Amino acid sequence: MIKRALDVVASVCALVVIGPVLLLLASLVVLDSGRPAFYLGWRAGKDGVPFRIIKLRTMVVDAEQRGGAETPADDPRITRVGCFLRRYKLDELPQLVNVLVGDMSLVGPRPEVLHEVRRYNERERALLSVRPGLTDWASIKFRHEGEILRGALDPGKVYHERIQPEKIRLGLKYVQERSMLVDLVIIVSTLKAIVAD
């Protein structure tokens, strides 16, 4: 209950502060590549319940028809403004709305696309026992995921072999060790990583 209360207070305060910035960024997306400014994609939430994640759109409108869910840094589907938004993680800011309405938390395993969750084994399904988050240990470690996938002939294969197993391990580590102190450490570490980039 305390974690949820903090999520609500923090997301409301953040949305009030960055609201004008979000409007500006959304306008840049539209000016660069047309409407819509936001991307709504299906993700698995707590207990596997699907929800629509909200992001600033960083790819062409029909990106899902042109390729897979994995996105290398050199993916031709990424727009000019999208490159900038992805570099500084600004495309993730609208997910504060997901936090506010209860789909997500500030800290928790990153939400996965539905077809990936269907492949989870019994141990991995523990990731669905908590609300997915804006950030976690894996978000920090793989904040340059697009660079790891750059130049890959099969980004999906590289993701499943080099990235996903460690993401799952770190997600399960969070589920097992979660506490308000751990959340605070992850938030501070995330901010430090963003500033360092």
N, C-alpha and C positions, 0 to 999 in steps of 0.2 A: 504493500500500500504506500509506503514511504517512497519507494522507487517510482511508482506511477505518479504520485503527487509531484515529485521533482521533475519528472518528464513533462508534465503539463505546465508547470510554472516556467521551466526553462524554455520550452518551445514557444509559449506565448510571448515571453520577453524577447526571445531571439527574433520571432516573426515581426514584432512591432519595430524592433531596431533595424532589421535588414529588409523590411517590406519595400521601401523605395529602391533599394539595390536590386531586389528580385524583379521589380517592375522594369527597371532599366535593362537588366540582363535578358528578360523575356522579350523586350522590344528589339534588342540586338539580334536575338535569334530570328525573329520575324523578318527584320530588315535583311538579314543575311540569306535566309533560305525559306522564307514564307511561313505560313501557319501549318500546324499549331506550334505554339511556343513551348508547350509541355509534352512530355512523353508519359504515357500511362501504361505500365506493363504489369502483367500478372506475376505475382510472387507468392511463395508459401509463407504464411504467418505462423503464429503460435498454434500448436496442435495440427499444423498442416492446412489450416483454413486459408484459402486464397484471398488475396487483396490486391488492389491496384497501387503500385508504387508510383510516386510522382517525382519526375526529374525534369530539369530543363532539357529540351531536345538538343542533342549534340550530333545527331546523324540525319541522313536524308529521311524523308517521310516514310518511304517504303523499305527501310533498312532491313526489317525482319524477313521480307520476301527476297532480299538480295544476298543474305548470308546468315551465319549462325549467331548465337548469343555471345560468343567470345569475340572481343574487339581488340586487335593489335593496334599499336600506336600509329601504324602506317595504313590502317584500313581506309580505303577510298570512300567509304560511306560516311566518314566523319566530316562535318562541315567546317568552314574556316573558324567561325565563332565557337563551334564545338571543340576544336583543338584547345582553345584558350580555356574554356569552361572545364574541360577534363583535366587539364594540367594543374589547375588550382582547386579541383574538386567542387567548383561552384555549381555544377549541375546537380549536386546532391542536396543543396540547400532546401528545395521545396519539400524534401522528405520530413522536414519539421512539421508539416501538416499531418503526415502519417503518424508522427509521434504524438501530436496533439489529439488526434481522434482515437488513438489506442492501437493502431495497426503495428506500430513499431515502438521501440524504446531508444533513448539516446545511445545506450551501449547494449550490445548483444551480437550474436553471430549474424553476419550479413544475410539478408533474405535471398534465397535461391529461386531460380525459375522452376516452374512446376515439374517439368520433365526430369530435372536433375533430382528432385526430392523423391520422385517415384522410384529411383534407383537406390535409395538409402537402404542399408541393412538395419537390423534391429538396434545395434549400437549407435549408428549414425542418426537414427531417428530421435535420439536424445536432444539433438540440436533444435528440434521443434517443441521442446518442453518449455522454452522461454520465448518472449517476444524477440523478433529479429531487431537488430540495431543499426543506427547510423554508422557506428564504428565498433571495432573490436581489435584484438591482437592481430588477426589476419589482415584487416584493413590497413594497419600500419606497415606490416611486413611486405604486403603486396600492393603498396600504393602506386608502384610503377608497373602494374601488371601488363599494361599495354606495351611497355618496352620489352618485357620478357617474351611477349608473343610477336613482337615485330619481326617481319620477314618470314614467319612460319608458313609453310605450304599448307599445313592443316592445323589452324589455331585451336580447334576443338581437341585434337589429339594431344597437343602440347599442354593445353590447360588441364586435361584429365590426368596427364602423367606427371607434370612438374609443379602444378599449382594446387589443384583441388585436394589431394591427399593432405597437404600441410594445412590448408584452410580448414578442413574438417577436424584435424588434430587440434588446432588452436581454438576452434569453436567449441569442441568438447572440453578442452581445458577450461575455457571460460564458464561453461555450464557447471562444471564440477567445483570451481573455485570462486564463483561469483559472490560479490559482496559490494557494499557501497564504497568501500575503500578501493577495491579493484576497479570499479567503474570510474572513480575519480582519477586513478593512475592512468587508465586507458584514455580518458578525455584529455588529460594534460599531455600525455605522450602523443596523441593525435595532433593537438594544436602545435606542439613543438615540431613534429614532422612536417606539417603544412608550412610553417614559417621557414624551416630549414630548406624547403624546396624553392 
